[in-house]
Amino acid sequence: MTRSMDLETSISTLPAYLPAFAPAFWNDPDASDGYRRPSTRSRGSARASLAVGSGDVLRILHVESGLEYNWAVVIDGLMNPQYLVEQPDTVHFYDFDGTLRQHTFDFFLLTSTGRRIYIQVKPMEIVERHLWEPTIELIASQMSADDVDEVLLLTDAELHPDTIANAKLLRHVRRCFPLEAENVVLDLAENSSGFATIGDLVASSGLDGIAFVAALRLVDCGRLVVLDEGRIGYGSRVRVAEPAPGEAEADV
């Protein structure tokens, strides 16, 4: 029978240190900007918090259900918004009977292109049972175009597990330190014929898992575009993103 190694010996035989897999850095996030905190009295829903934002600017966002949590992860992870806040200022509206009422949306989103979007999150079962769709349409019709560009009702029906997984993955690598491998991977992608798989870029780089993290960071910042549906992985095809109009003119 083989005797187990002691802790000191076990540690000394660990594989070489890989910076890409070091614990992600963490700056204490700022407090929530929400107009109100979720109630803690309800027994029929969850309470959770997550940090949202990009770069060194992180902020706490509180949610009231698992569905809200997943949508917050997807919005923050895949849309890279300028601003996302829960429980924004109350909106006043007249209901179908002409009674003045107020409503608090779950999220307010300012997209990377400056669109202002109010978001209501509900399970599809609740939407259908309580006729939430016409109610949200009624509220939206009474909101000023000076304050909002779009109102969305998001449910579990539009939320695929692969979308959540990809958002979580990109949110994780966003917290990793910038890597020199990103320049290597981007250069390989630029010299590929049209597209390459992430696995091809990793293999060509000779940097193993560090190159995989670098590729994901390039996807997150918009330098690489994923061409395939489903979960992002080594088999995902990517290409270099087209330069923005301003960037293209600057290079001329």
C-alpha positions in Angstrom: 0.0 0.0 0.0 1.3 3.5 -1.0 1.6 5.8 2.0 0.1 9.3 1.6 2.6 12.1 1.3 2.6 14.7 4.1 1.2 18.2 3.3 4.6 19.9 2.8 5.7 17.2 0.3 2.4 17.4 -1.5 2.7 21.1 -1.9 6.2 20.9 -3.2 5.1 18.5 -6.0 2.3 20.7 -7.3 2.6 21.6 -11.0 4.2 24.9 -12.1 2.4 28.1 -11.0 0.1 29.5 -13.8 -0.8 33.2 -13.3 -4.0 32.8 -15.3 -5.4 30.5 -12.7 -4.4 32.6 -9.7 -7.3 33.9 -7.6 -8.9 36.7 -9.5 -8.2 40.1 -8.1 -11.0 41.9 -6.1 -11.5 45.5 -5.3 -14.2 46.1 -2.7 -17.3 47.2 -4.7 -19.2 50.4 -4.1 -22.6 50.3 -2.4 -25.8 49.7 -4.4 -27.3 52.7 -6.3 -30.8 51.1 -6.0 -33.7 53.3 -5.0 -34.7 50.8 -2.4 -33.4 47.5 -0.9 -35.3 44.3 -1.6 -37.6 43.3 1.3 -36.3 40.6 3.6 -39.8 39.6 4.8 -41.0 37.5 1.9 -40.6 33.8 2.2 -41.5 33.1 -1.4 -38.3 34.5 -3.1 -34.6 34.6 -2.8 -32.2 37.4 -1.7 -28.8 37.7 -3.2 -26.2 40.2 -4.2 -23.5 40.3 -6.9 -20.9 42.8 -8.0 -21.4 44.3 -11.5 -19.3 46.7 -13.6 -16.1 46.6 -15.6 -12.5 47.5 -14.9 -11.8 48.7 -11.4 -15.3 50.1 -10.9 -17.5 47.6 -9.3 -20.8 48.1 -7.5 -23.1 45.8 -5.5 -26.4 44.9 -7.1 -29.2 43.3 -5.0 -31.7 40.8 -6.5 -34.9 39.2 -5.2 -34.9 35.9 -7.1 -32.7 33.4 -8.9 -34.2 34.5 -12.2 -33.2 38.2 -11.5 -29.8 37.0 -10.5 -29.3 35.1 -13.8 -30.6 38.0 -15.9 -28.3 40.4 -14.0 -25.3 38.0 -14.7 -26.3 37.8 -18.4 -26.7 41.6 -18.9 -23.5 42.4 -17.1 -21.5 39.5 -18.6 -22.6 39.7 -22.2 -23.7 43.3 -22.8 -21.0 45.1 -20.9 -23.4 48.0 -20.1 -22.3 51.5 -19.1 -24.6 51.2 -16.1 -26.9 48.6 -14.5 -28.9 49.3 -11.3 -31.6 47.5 -9.5 -34.8 49.0 -8.1 -34.6 52.3 -10.0 -36.8 55.3 -9.1 -40.6 54.6 -9.0 -42.6 55.2 -12.1 -46.2 56.6 -11.8 -48.9 55.5 -14.2 -52.7 55.2 -14.6 -54.0 51.7 -14.6 -56.8 50.3 -16.8 -59.4 51.8 -14.4 -57.8 55.2 -14.5 -56.4 54.9 -10.9 -53.0 56.5 -10.4 -50.5 53.9 -9.3 -46.7 53.5 -9.0 -44.4 50.7 -10.1 -40.7 49.9 -9.5 -38.9 48.1 -12.3 -36.4 45.4 -11.4 -33.5 47.0 -13.4 -32.5 50.1 -15.2 -29.9 49.6 -18.0 -27.8 52.1 -19.8 -26.3 50.1 -22.7 -22.8 50.6 -24.2 -24.5 52.6 -27.0 -26.4 54.8 -24.6 -29.9 53.3 -24.9 -31.9 53.6 -21.7 -33.9 50.5 -20.9 -36.2 49.7 -18.0 -36.5 45.9 -17.3 -39.1 43.8 -15.5 -38.2 40.2 -14.7 -40.9 37.6 -14.1 -41.3 33.9 -14.6 -43.4 33.1 -17.7 -46.0 31.3 -15.5 -46.6 34.5 -13.5 -46.6 36.6 -16.7 -49.4 34.5 -18.2 -51.4 34.1 -15.0 -51.4 37.8 -14.0 -51.4 39.3 -17.5 -48.1 41.1 -16.9 -47.5 41.8 -20.6 -50.4 44.2 -21.1 -49.6 45.8 -17.8 -46.0 46.5 -18.8 -47.2 47.8 -22.2 -49.6 50.2 -20.4 -46.8 51.5 -18.1 -44.4 51.9 -21.0 -47.0 53.9 -23.0 -47.1 56.5 -20.3 -43.3 56.9 -19.8 -41.6 59.9 -21.4 -39.3 59.4 -24.3 -37.0 61.9 -22.6 -36.4 59.3 -19.9 -36.5 55.9 -21.6 -35.8 54.3 -25.0 -37.3 50.9 -24.3 -39.1 48.8 -21.7 -38.5 45.0 -21.6 -40.3 42.2 -19.9 -37.8 39.3 -19.4 -38.8 35.8 -18.4 -37.2 32.4 -18.0 -38.4 31.4 -21.4 -35.8 33.6 -23.1 -32.9 32.5 -20.9 -30.9 29.5 -22.1 -28.5 27.7 -19.7 -25.6 28.2 -22.3 -26.2 32.0 -22.2 -25.9 32.0 -18.4 -22.8 29.8 -18.5 -21.1 32.1 -21.1 -21.9 35.2 -19.1 -20.5 33.7 -15.9 -17.3 32.7 -17.8 -16.7 36.1 -19.2 -17.5 37.8 -15.9 -14.8 35.6 -14.3 -12.0 36.3 -16.8 -12.8 40.0 -16.6 -11.5 39.9 -13.0 -8.2 38.3 -14.1 -5.2 40.5 -14.5 -4.4 41.6 -18.2 -2.2 39.0 -19.8 0.7 39.4 -22.3 -0.8 36.3 -23.9 -3.7 38.5 -25.1 -1.3 40.1 -27.7 0.0 36.7 -28.8 -3.5 35.3 -29.3 -4.8 38.4 -31.0 -1.9 38.4 -33.4 -2.5 34.7 -34.2 -6.2 35.5 -34.9 -5.3 38.4 -37.1 -3.1 36.2 -39.2 -5.6 33.4 -39.5 -7.7 32.9 -42.7 -11.1 34.3 -41.7 -11.6 32.4 -38.5 -9.9 30.0 -36.1 -11.1 27.9 -33.2 -10.0 29.0 -29.7 -8.3 25.6 -29.4 -6.3 26.3 -32.6 -5.2 29.7 -31.2 -4.2 28.1 -27.8 -2.3 25.3 -29.6 -0.4 27.7 -31.9 0.5 30.0 -29.0 2.1 27.2 -27.0 0.8 28.9 -23.8 -1.8 26.3 -22.9 -4.5 27.4 -20.5 -3.2 30.9 -20.2 -3.9 31.4 -23.9 -7.5 30.2 -23.3 -8.0 32.8 -20.6 -6.5 35.4 -22.9 -8.9 34.5 -25.7 -11.8 34.8 -23.4 -10.7 38.2 -22.3 -10.4 39.3 -25.9 -14.0 38.1 -26.5 -15.1 40.0 -23.4 -13.6 43.3 -24.5 -14.9 42.9 -28.1 -11.6 42.2 -29.9 -12.7 38.7 -30.8 -16.1 37.7 -32.0 -17.6 34.2 -31.3 -19.2 32.8 -34.4 -20.9 29.7 -32.9 -23.9 29.3 -30.7 -23.7 27.3 -27.5 -21.2 27.4 -24.7 -17.9 29.0 -25.4 -15.0 26.6 -25.4 -12.0 25.3 -27.2 -14.1 24.3 -30.2 -15.7 27.8 -30.6 -14.8 29.6 -33.8 -13.7 33.2 -33.4 -12.6 36.0 -35.7 -11.1 39.4 -35.2 -13.8 42.1 -34.7 -14.3 44.7 -37.3 -12.9 48.1 -36.2 -15.4 50.8 -35.2 -15.8 53.5 -37.9 -13.8 56.0 -35.8 -11.0 53.5 -35.4 -10.9 52.6 -39.1 -10.6 56.3 -40.0 -7.8 56.8 -37.5 -5.8 54.0 -39.0 -6.0 55.4 -42.5 
